[in-house]
Every structure is written in C-alpha cells, then in structure tokens.
Amino acid sequence: MDSPWIEVLNQPERTEKPREIGLTVVIDNGVPVGWFRDAMESNGAWIDCVKFGWGTSMVTPKLEEKIEVLNRLGIRYFFGGTLFEKFLIQGRIDDYEAMCLHYGCRDVEISNGTVPLANAEKARFIERFARQFRVLSEVGYKDVKQSLLLPPHRWIQFIREDFAAGASYVITEARESGTSGICRENGELRFGLIEEILEASLDTNRLIFEAPNKTLQKYFIDKLGPNVNLGNVAIGDAIPLETLRRGLRSDTLLQFETGDLPLADAEPALWKS
C-alpha cells in the first residue's frame, strides 16, 4: 500500500492492478520459500507477475507453497522460456502443457533463445498455447555473438510474427544478467536496436523489456514513461523500481517535475570565499 503522504505530492499517473500495461515482472531464481513469501506479501502491490527463471521450478523445494502465495495475492506466474525449450528439444511439449495446467499457470513463455528453432516454427507453438494461456513470447538469443548477428529488421520481423501468432506480449531478451539480447556483453544497451524497434510502429504497451538493473530500468522509463513494461526484475528490486517509475529516486526525480525552481548556484555558497 502507498503511504497516505504520497497524496500531497504531484506524481506521474500509474496504472492500477490488475494491470495490462506498466507491468513489473520479477524473476525468482530459486530463493527460499520464506524469503519469497515475505517479499510477495510485503511488495506484491508492485509485482504483477513472477517468472520462475529458466528451469528452477524443476528443482525448487516447496514450489506449490510459492504458487499458493501468488494465487492468494492475485499475482500471475509462469515458467521460464528455457524450460519450454528443454521440453521441446526432448519432444515432450504435451507434457509441458500438462505441467502448466497442473500448476494452474494462466501464462506461458514461448522462446527460442537457446535451441535451434526457427521463429516461424516458434509461432506455431505460440498459436497452440494461446488457445489456453496468455502467451508471453521472447525474441532474442542467450548467446551474445548470435544475438549481435541478429539485425534490427529481423528483431522487428520476429516480434510481428509473434504478435500475429497470438502472443499477448513479446519480451525482448536481456537475460538475468543484462549481458545479451538487447544488451552487449559488457552490459551496455544496444541503443540503435532499441531505437529501430521503437520506430517500427509496434504496440509498445505489448512489449516487455527485460531490465534487470537500475541503468536499464531508468533508460526505458525515460524513453517510454512510468508505465513501460519491465521484466527480469530482481525480487528485492520491486520497490526501488516503483520509486523510479514515480520520480521518487534521484535518477528520475526531475523527469516528472514541471514546476519552476530557482537555478542552483553553479558554485555552492559554502565554497565561496
């Protein structure tokens, strides 16, 4: 819950839960269930969806307890796209679908970031799963070199193909580390790629930009406003991200202010002789 004192401040308008835009998708990399429960109960007002990262759900003790917490709090959840790819490469997609239904998933992530699956073939799986689930597809590769070789026009083509196949949202790959996909190996954002994606007349309300660190989060908030969809957010970063969205952190404070203030002295008075 927000502090009542926030009402005295002008602030950017934020969408309210259940949100369709302005999503914060956090990633669970296997934290203990007690930590998970505390984080969700304390910060769940700012968390829209939880991704059980890559294949962690296969070895997470008390997964059902975590899911019970999310269901009680009305937070959606899904398994990482890498797990879909693991079932796919072993020819067990029927089992994957059955597992998602068993755990009550309303969302699934469909990706081809690791396995050699053509995007047109990925679209067939999107179409299939969209009959029962909200599909979050992912574009971009885990491998840095392979990702850098994917030109912007192909990113845009793949995003459009995924939407046409029935994806509700398309995620732009950055990994949990922010070192692949839309980022370079050193963590620097591929600014030219992002500019071309944003200039391609795509519905940005249906794009989820993976942004696992403050630098990436600030960039997308600056670029697209407080209600940009952001993914791969660390569990402990839900509140820090919300403060960025609302201009309650130095990094974005001035972005959302319109009042006139006297310019600060170029040289602080304390330094003057």
Beta strands, then each sheet from edge to edge (+ up, - down):
strand 1: 24-28
strand 2: 49-52
strand 3: 76-79
strand 4: 107-110
strand 5: 134-139
strand 6: 169-172
strand 7: 207-210
strand 8: 229-234
sheet 1: 3+ 2+ 1+ 8+ 7+ 6+ 5+ 4+
end
